[in-house]
Amino acid sequence: MILSGLDVNWMDEFSGAITVCDREGIIVYMNDFSIKQFQKYGGDKLLGTNLLDCHPEPSKTKLREMLATPVENTYTTEKNGVKKVITQRPWLQNGEFCGIIELSFELPSDIVNHHRS
């Protein structure tokens, strides 16, 4: 779907990390936030490298499984008092599995959780 007036480059300035790899694990896209987040590991020099090389076990095994069978993986992390949500989802194009999209962003310390029925 095309939205009138929507800049297709909206991802570049999204206030969270967007990282995309193909079915082989090769990083094919990083938005500006992702490049800054991973600067100490190479930043934009990570483009074209294998995402598997960036992960220790057991994350590497989980990623291999996700590349073999398109499934979702969502979790939270906390480091130095900063909480983040990470969600890894299959990248589909015309129904075909093309790789994995990872979104990562900080959660506010005072996040509200609404229970809906």
C-alpha positions as CSV (number, residue, x, y, z in Angstrom):
1,M,0.0,0.0,0.0
2,I,1.3,3.5,-0.8
3,L,0.3,6.3,1.5
4,S,-0.1,9.7,0.0
5,G,2.8,12.0,1.1
6,L,4.7,9.3,3.0
7,D,8.4,9.5,2.5
8,V,9.6,6.0,1.7
9,N,12.8,6.8,3.6
10,W,11.0,7.2,7.0
11,M,13.0,4.3,8.4
12,D,16.2,6.2,8.2
13,E,15.1,8.6,10.9
14,F,13.0,6.2,13.0
15,S,13.9,6.6,16.7
16,G,14.9,3.0,17.1
17,A,17.3,0.6,15.4
18,I,16.1,-1.2,12.2
19,T,18.4,-3.8,10.9
20,V,17.6,-6.1,8.0
21,C,19.4,-9.3,6.9
22,D,18.8,-11.5,3.9
23,R,18.1,-15.3,4.1
24,E,21.9,-16.0,4.4
25,G,22.2,-13.6,7.3
26,I,23.9,-10.8,5.3
27,I,23.1,-7.3,6.7
28,V,21.4,-5.5,3.8
29,Y,20.0,-2.4,5.6
30,M,20.7,-0.4,8.8
31,N,18.9,2.8,9.5
32,D,20.8,5.8,11.0
33,F,19.9,4.7,14.6
34,S,21.1,1.2,14.0
35,I,24.4,2.4,12.5
36,K,24.9,4.6,15.6
37,Q,23.9,1.9,18.0
38,F,26.4,-0.5,16.5
39,Q,29.2,2.1,15.9
40,K,31.7,0.3,18.2
41,Y,31.3,-2.8,16.2
42,G,31.8,-1.0,12.8
43,G,28.6,0.9,12.3
44,D,27.8,1.2,8.5
45,K,30.8,-1.1,7.8
46,L,28.6,-4.0,9.1
47,L,26.5,-3.7,5.9
48,G,27.4,-6.6,3.7
49,T,28.7,-8.7,6.6
50,N,27.0,-11.7,8.2
51,L,24.8,-11.1,11.2
52,L,25.7,-14.5,12.5
53,D,29.3,-13.3,13.1
54,C,27.9,-10.6,15.4
55,H,26.2,-13.0,17.8
56,P,27.5,-15.3,20.5
57,E,25.8,-18.6,21.4
58,P,22.9,-19.3,22.1
59,S,21.8,-16.2,20.0
60,K,23.6,-17.5,16.9
61,T,21.8,-20.8,17.0
62,K,18.4,-19.0,17.5
63,L,19.2,-16.8,14.5
64,R,20.2,-19.8,12.3
65,E,16.8,-21.4,13.2
66,M,15.0,-18.2,12.3
67,L,16.8,-18.0,8.9
68,A,15.8,-21.6,8.2
69,T,12.2,-21.3,9.4
70,P,10.6,-17.9,9.4
71,V,9.4,-17.3,12.9
72,E,9.1,-14.3,15.2
73,N,11.3,-13.7,18.3
74,T,10.5,-10.9,20.8
75,Y,12.1,-10.2,24.1
76,T,13.3,-7.4,26.4
77,T,16.8,-6.6,27.7
78,E,18.2,-4.3,30.3
79,K,21.7,-2.9,30.4
80,N,23.0,-0.1,32.6
81,G,19.4,0.7,33.7
82,V,18.2,1.0,30.1
83,K,15.4,-1.3,29.1
84,K,14.9,-2.2,25.4
85,V,12.4,-4.3,23.5
86,I,13.8,-6.4,20.6
87,T,11.6,-7.9,18.0
88,Q,12.8,-10.0,15.1
89,R,10.3,-10.7,12.4
90,P,10.4,-12.4,9.0
91,W,10.9,-10.1,6.1
92,L,8.4,-11.1,3.5
93,Q,8.1,-9.7,0.0
94,N,5.1,-10.9,-2.1
95,G,4.7,-13.7,0.3
96,E,8.2,-14.9,-0.1
97,F,10.6,-15.1,2.9
98,C,13.6,-12.8,2.2
99,G,15.3,-12.6,5.6
100,I,14.8,-11.0,9.1
101,I,13.9,-7.5,10.2
102,E,15.0,-6.5,13.7
103,L,13.5,-3.5,15.5
104,S,15.1,-2.4,18.8
105,F,14.1,0.5,20.8
106,E,14.2,1.8,24.4
107,L,11.3,1.4,26.8
108,P,10.6,4.4,29.0
109,S,11.2,3.6,32.7
110,D,7.6,4.6,33.5
111,I,6.0,2.6,30.7
112,V,2.3,2.0,31.3
113,N,0.8,-1.4,30.7
114,H,-2.9,-1.4,29.9
115,H,-4.8,-4.7,30.4
116,R,-7.6,-4.9,27.9
117,S,-10.5,-7.3,27.8
